Amino acid sequence: MFVVTYYENRNVLLTQFLKSLPEEGQNVKIKGRKGKITSVSPIDEKKVHVYVTLEAINKNKLAALDTSKKKKR
């Protein structure tokens, strides 16, 4: 069992207790965002730091999807 900590730009995204280690180039989904593992660095026998690059969120698409009608008074 390993303690795996996921980082993006020095920010901790997630810490998990896993049976197997993730590999470089593997696709992951963290907090609903897709990303790719860039590097894996073991700290000691049970601790591992995994560095991830997440895809950017396009805020224009999110605003365009809101088609709810407002109540008229």
Secondary structure, DSSP 4 states (H G I P E B T S, - for coil): -EEEEEEETTEEEEEEEESS---TT-EEEETTEEEEEEEEEE-SSSEEEEEEEEPPP-HHHHHHT--PPPPP-
